[in-house]
Amino acid sequence: MSSPLLAVKQLTVSLNKGNKLLDDISFTVNHHQCLGIVGESGSGKSLTCKAIIGLLESYFSVTGQILFKPQNANLAFDLLKQNKKTLNQIRGSVISIILQHPMSAFDPLYCIGKQVVETLQAHLIINKNDAIAKTLAMIENIGLEKPKEIYKKYPHQLSGGMLQRIMIGMALMLEPELIIADEPTTALDSISQFYILKMLEKIKAKTTMIFISHDLGVIHHIADEIIVMNKGKIVESGSRDQIFYHPKHEYTRYLIDTRKQLLNKFNAVAYAKHLNSISETV
């Protein structure tokens, strides 16, 4: 049996005062698997992702192991023991992150194209002209019209959905072994969410992914395995079918029941509006 790409072991994150924000969590992510992490706000989902890629501020205390084993490596190495320079090399080219708010991923002072080109040159052996050509091709491939115009635009001139597509396209260009998608559809309108999920489905077929969300519908759609988090702990884990159709923990059942109630209310309101529109035409 092959080793997992990522093995998180007894990860605990505390504030300096001793308050545990993540409490002894452990899980694995196998190659070409999509792991969904679900839970309400404050459950520790995003904190887990920041710990994996080394983006926690210095006032956090972190213990445990985060073992990462790329395909070309003979042995796994602990991400928690790597220095800042090594982590900077790993982020982007080996592990990429797709953020909830794409505007925060780009510098407002520089045009989009320049930022993508600089990212490519920082992580790949590529000259500027080739990087520009690849960037223009990427913009076209993600479904945005007039790539040369998009290339010259600044972040504030593009919608959140467009920026999110560019961030995903940039991640794919670097061909990372692991992509962490942290609430990538939450801040978007429904149409943009649809296109982003379609893009992420294609990514899922090519690489390994951790998909973080509070939206059970999205998690059900994209994840193979799921862990449920509450108050910094993993309360349940299993396959998608196990979690959704045979939940064991009361918190998991609460999340599923809450989603059903919201859907029922939405359907009831939609049906009432439909009946009202019919009565007005009679």
C-alpha positions as CSV (number, residue, x, y, z in Angstrom):
1,M,0.0,0.0,0.0
2,S,1.4,3.4,-1.1
3,S,2.1,6.1,1.5
4,P,-0.4,9.0,1.7
5,L,0.6,12.3,0.1
6,L,-0.2,14.1,3.4
7,A,-0.5,12.7,6.9
8,V,-1.5,15.1,9.7
9,K,-0.7,13.6,13.1
10,Q,-1.9,14.9,16.5
11,L,-1.9,18.5,15.3
12,T,-2.6,20.9,18.1
13,V,-2.6,24.7,17.7
14,S,-2.8,26.9,20.7
15,L,-2.5,30.6,21.6
16,N,0.4,31.5,23.8
17,K,-2.0,31.6,26.8
18,G,-2.7,27.9,26.2
19,N,-6.1,28.1,24.6
20,K,-6.4,25.2,22.2
21,L,-7.8,26.2,18.8
22,L,-7.0,22.8,17.2
23,D,-7.0,19.9,19.5
24,D,-5.1,16.7,18.5
25,I,-6.4,16.3,15.0
26,S,-5.2,13.5,12.7
27,F,-6.0,12.6,9.1
28,T,-4.5,11.5,5.8
29,V,-4.9,12.5,2.2
30,N,-4.1,9.9,-0.4
31,H,-2.8,10.7,-3.9
32,H,-5.5,11.8,-6.3
33,Q,-8.1,12.0,-3.6
34,C,-10.3,14.9,-2.7
35,L,-10.7,15.4,1.1
36,G,-13.6,17.6,2.2
37,I,-13.3,19.4,5.5
38,V,-16.7,20.7,6.7
39,G,-17.9,22.6,9.8
40,E,-19.4,25.8,10.9
41,S,-17.4,29.1,11.2
42,G,-14.9,28.8,14.0
43,S,-14.6,25.0,13.8
44,G,-10.9,25.1,12.8
45,K,-11.2,24.4,9.1
46,S,-9.1,27.3,7.8
47,L,-6.7,27.2,10.7
48,T,-5.9,23.6,9.7
49,C,-5.1,24.7,6.2
50,K,-2.9,27.6,7.4
51,A,-1.0,25.2,9.6
52,I,-0.4,22.8,6.7
53,I,1.2,25.5,4.5
54,G,3.0,27.3,7.3
55,L,1.0,30.5,7.3
56,L,0.2,30.7,11.0
57,E,1.4,33.8,12.8
58,S,4.3,33.5,15.3
59,Y,2.1,33.9,18.4
60,F,0.5,30.5,17.7
61,S,2.0,27.4,19.3
62,V,2.0,24.4,17.0
63,T,2.7,20.7,17.9
64,G,2.3,17.4,16.1
65,Q,3.4,16.4,12.7
66,I,2.4,17.3,9.1
67,L,4.2,14.7,7.0
68,F,4.3,15.4,3.3
69,K,5.6,12.8,0.7
70,P,5.8,14.1,-2.9
71,Q,5.7,11.4,-5.6
72,N,9.4,11.9,-6.4
73,A,10.5,11.7,-2.7
74,N,11.7,8.5,-1.1
75,L,10.7,9.7,2.4
76,A,8.1,12.0,3.8
77,F,9.2,15.2,5.5
78,D,7.6,17.2,8.3
79,L,6.3,20.5,7.1
80,L,6.4,21.9,10.6
81,K,10.2,21.5,10.7
82,Q,10.9,23.3,7.5
83,N,12.5,26.8,7.5
84,K,10.8,29.8,5.9
85,K,12.8,29.6,2.7
86,T,11.9,26.0,2.1
87,L,8.2,26.7,2.9
88,N,8.2,29.5,0.4
89,Q,9.6,27.1,-2.3
90,I,7.0,24.5,-1.4
91,R,4.1,27.0,-1.5
92,G,2.8,27.4,-5.0
93,S,4.9,24.9,-6.9
94,V,4.3,21.9,-4.7
95,I,1.3,22.9,-2.5
96,S,-1.0,25.6,-3.8
97,I,-3.9,27.4,-2.0
98,I,-7.0,28.9,-3.4
99,L,-8.4,31.5,-1.0
100,Q,-11.9,32.5,-0.1
101,H,-11.4,36.1,-1.0
102,P,-9.4,36.2,-4.3
103,M,-8.8,40.0,-4.1
104,S,-6.5,39.3,-1.1
105,A,-4.3,37.1,-3.3
106,F,-3.3,39.9,-5.6
107,D,-1.4,43.1,-5.2
108,P,-3.6,46.1,-6.1
109,L,-0.6,48.1,-7.4
110,Y,0.2,45.8,-10.3
111,C,-1.7,44.5,-13.2
112,I,-2.9,40.9,-13.2
113,G,-0.7,39.7,-16.0
114,K,2.5,41.0,-14.4
115,Q,1.7,39.2,-11.1
116,V,1.0,35.9,-12.8
117,V,4.2,36.1,-14.9
118,E,6.3,36.9,-11.8
119,T,4.7,33.9,-9.9
120,L,5.6,31.6,-12.8
121,Q,9.2,32.9,-13.0
122,A,9.6,32.5,-9.2
123,H,8.6,28.8,-9.2
124,L,9.5,27.6,-12.7
125,I,12.5,27.7,-15.0
126,I,11.0,29.9,-17.7
127,N,11.9,33.2,-19.5
128,K,9.7,36.2,-19.5
129,N,8.3,35.9,-23.0
130,D,7.3,32.3,-22.5
131,A,5.7,33.2,-19.1
132,I,3.7,35.9,-20.8
133,A,2.5,33.5,-23.5
134,K,1.5,30.9,-20.9
135,T,-0.3,33.5,-18.9
136,L,-2.3,34.7,-22.0
137,A,-3.1,31.1,-22.9
138,M,-4.2,30.4,-19.3
139,I,-6.6,33.4,-19.3
140,E,-8.2,32.1,-22.5
141,N,-8.4,28.5,-21.2
142,I,-10.3,29.5,-18.1
143,G,-13.0,31.1,-20.2
144,L,-12.3,34.8,-20.0
145,E,-12.7,36.8,-23.2
146,K,-10.0,39.2,-24.6
147,P,-7.0,37.8,-22.7
148,K,-4.7,40.7,-23.7
149,E,-7.1,43.1,-22.1
150,I,-7.5,41.0,-19.0
151,Y,-3.7,40.7,-18.7
152,K,-3.4,44.5,-18.4
153,K,-6.2,45.0,-15.9
154,Y,-5.7,45.6,-12.2
155,P,-7.4,43.4,-9.5
156,H,-10.1,46.0,-8.7
157,Q,-11.1,46.1,-12.3
158,L,-12.1,42.4,-12.3
159,S,-15.0,40.7,-10.5
160,G,-14.5,38.2,-7.7
161,G,-15.4,35.3,-10.0
162,M,-12.9,36.4,-12.6
163,L,-10.1,36.8,-10.0
164,Q,-11.0,33.3,-8.6
165,R,-10.7,31.8,-12.0
166,I,-7.3,33.4,-12.6
167,M,-6.1,32.2,-9.2
168,I,-7.2,28.6,-10.0
169,G,-5.6,28.9,-13.5
170,M,-2.4,30.1,-12.0
171,A,-2.3,27.2,-9.5
172,L,-2.8,24.7,-12.3
173,M,0.1,26.2,-14.3
174,L,2.4,25.4,-11.4
175,E,1.2,21.8,-11.4
176,P,1.3,21.3,-7.6
177,E,0.9,17.9,-6.1
178,L,-1.7,19.3,-3.5
179,I,-4.2,22.0,-3.9
180,I,-6.0,23.4,-0.8
181,A,-9.2,25.2,-1.7
182,D,-10.3,27.2,1.3
183,E,-14.0,28.2,0.9
184,P,-13.4,29.0,-2.8
185,T,-17.0,29.6,-3.7
186,T,-18.4,31.3,-0.5
187,A,-17.9,34.9,-1.5
188,L,-19.2,34.5,-5.1
189,D,-22.6,34.8,-6.8
190,S,-24.4,31.6,-7.8
191,I,-23.3,31.8,-11.5
192,S,-19.6,32.3,-10.6
193,Q,-19.9,29.4,-8.1
194,F,-21.1,27.2,-10.9
195,Y,-18.1,28.0,-13.1
196,I,-15.6,27.7,-10.2
197,L,-17.0,24.3,-9.2
198,K,-16.7,23.1,-12.8
199,M,-13.1,24.1,-12.9
200,L,-12.4,22.4,-9.6
201,E,-14.0,19.2,-10.8
202,K,-11.4,19.2,-13.7
203,I,-8.7,19.8,-11.2
204,K,-9.9,16.9,-9.0
205,A,-9.3,14.5,-11.8
206,K,-5.7,15.6,-12.2
207,T,-4.3,16.2,-8.7
208,T,-4.9,15.8,-5.0
209,M,-7.2,18.3,-3.2
210,I,-8.3,19.4,0.2
211,F,-11.6,21.2,-0.1
212,I,-12.7,23.3,2.9
213,S,-16.3,24.5,3.1
214,H,-19.3,25.0,5.4
215,D,-21.6,24.2,2.4
216,L,-22.6,20.6,2.7
217,G,-24.0,20.7,-0.9
218,V,-20.7,21.6,-2.3
219,I,-18.8,19.1,-0.2
220,H,-21.2,16.3,-1.3
221,H,-20.7,17.3,-4.9
222,I,-16.9,17.2,-4.9
223,A,-15.4,15.3,-2.0
224,D,-14.4,11.6,-1.9
225,E,-13.7,11.4,1.9
226,I,-14.9,13.9,4.5
227,I,-13.9,15.0,7.9
228,V,-16.3,16.9,10.1
229,M,-14.9,19.5,12.5
230,N,-16.4,21.2,15.5
231,K,-14.7,23.5,18.0
232,G,-11.2,22.5,16.9
233,K,-11.7,18.8,16.9
234,I,-12.5,16.1,14.3
235,V,-15.8,14.7,15.4
236,E,-16.4,12.3,12.5
237,S,-14.7,11.1,9.3
238,G,-15.5,8.7,6.5
239,S,-16.5,8.3,2.9
240,R,-19.0,10.7,1.4
241,D,-21.8,8.2,1.6
242,Q,-21.0,7.3,5.2
243,I,-21.1,10.9,6.3
244,F,-24.3,11.9,4.4
245,Y,-26.3,8.7,4.6
246,H,-25.1,7.1,7.8
247,P,-23.9,9.9,10.1
248,K,-22.9,8.7,13.6
249,H,-22.1,11.9,15.5
250,E,-24.9,14.2,16.6
251,Y,-23.1,17.3,15.3
252,T,-22.9,15.7,11.8
253,R,-26.6,14.9,12.0
254,Y,-27.2,18.5,13.1
255,L,-25.4,19.9,10.0
256,I,-27.3,17.6,7.6
257,D,-30.7,18.3,9.3
258,T,-30.1,22.1,9.2
259,R,-29.3,22.0,5.5
260,K,-32.5,20.0,4.8
261,Q,-34.6,22.5,6.8
262,L,-33.1,25.4,4.9
263,L,-33.7,23.6,1.5
264,N,-37.3,22.9,2.6
265,K,-37.9,26.6,3.5
266,F,-36.3,27.7,0.3
267,N,-38.5,25.4,-1.7
268,A,-41.6,26.4,0.2
269,V,-40.9,30.1,-0.5
270,A,-40.2,29.4,-4.2
271,Y,-43.5,27.4,-4.5
272,A,-45.5,30.2,-2.8
273,K,-44.1,32.7,-5.2
274,H,-44.9,30.4,-8.1
275,L,-48.5,30.1,-7.0
276,N,-48.8,33.8,-6.5
277,S,-47.5,34.5,-10.0
278,I,-50.1,32.0,-11.4
279,S,-53.0,33.7,-9.5
280,E,-52.0,37.1,-10.8
281,T,-52.3,35.9,-14.4
282,V,-55.7,34.4,-13.9
